[in-house]
Amino acid sequence: MQGTIATFDPHTRAGTLLLDDGTELAFGADAFQRSGLRLLRLGQRVDVTQVSGEVHRLGIAGIG
């Protein structure tokens, strides 16, 4: 599934994203750390992996 970064705090490394259906989904620092990314920017498209309804990992959309 994919979404767009709506908020991201580089200090806490947590934020929210909007899924393509308009649903807002929060992600924590652990999901960001698993991504291997160093920074996210508002409006950036990401692939989202969920486990048990929570964001497990983020990735750059279209890569991988």
N, C-alpha and C positions, 0 to 999 in steps of 0.2 A: 504494500500500500504506500501511497505517497502523500505528502503534505507540504505546507509552506511554513517556514519559521515566522511566528508572530511576535514572540519576545525571546530574548536571550540575555542573561546576565553573565558576563565573562568572569565575574568574581565568584559567584556561586556555581557557575557552569550548568545552571538549570534554566528552563524556559517553557514555552508553550508553542504548539504548532496547530495549524488549521488543516484538517484533512480535506480531501477534495469534496466531501459531502457537506462541508461547513462545520463539522464537529471540532470543538477545541479539545486538545489533548495535551496534558502537561508531561514533561519529561524531567528527570532528575540528573544530577551530576554523573551517576553511574552509567546511564544510557549514553550521555555525551562522551564519557571516557572510553566506552567500548567502541565508539565510532572511529577513533583514531584521528579525528579532526582536531585542529588547533583552535578554530574559531567558527562561529556561525554568524551569518548576517541576516537581518530582517528581510523577508521576501525570498530567501533561498529555498529552492526545492530540495526535499530530502526523501529518501526511502525510509520507511519506518518498519521495524520488526517489533512485534508485540509478543509477549509471553504472559499468559494469564491476565490479559486485558491491560497490562502495563507496557509502556515503551521500554524495550530491552536494548535497542541499538538504533542509531541513526546512521545514514550513509548518504553520499552524494547521489542524487537521482540520476539514473542513466549510466552509472559507472559500477561495474562489478557484477 
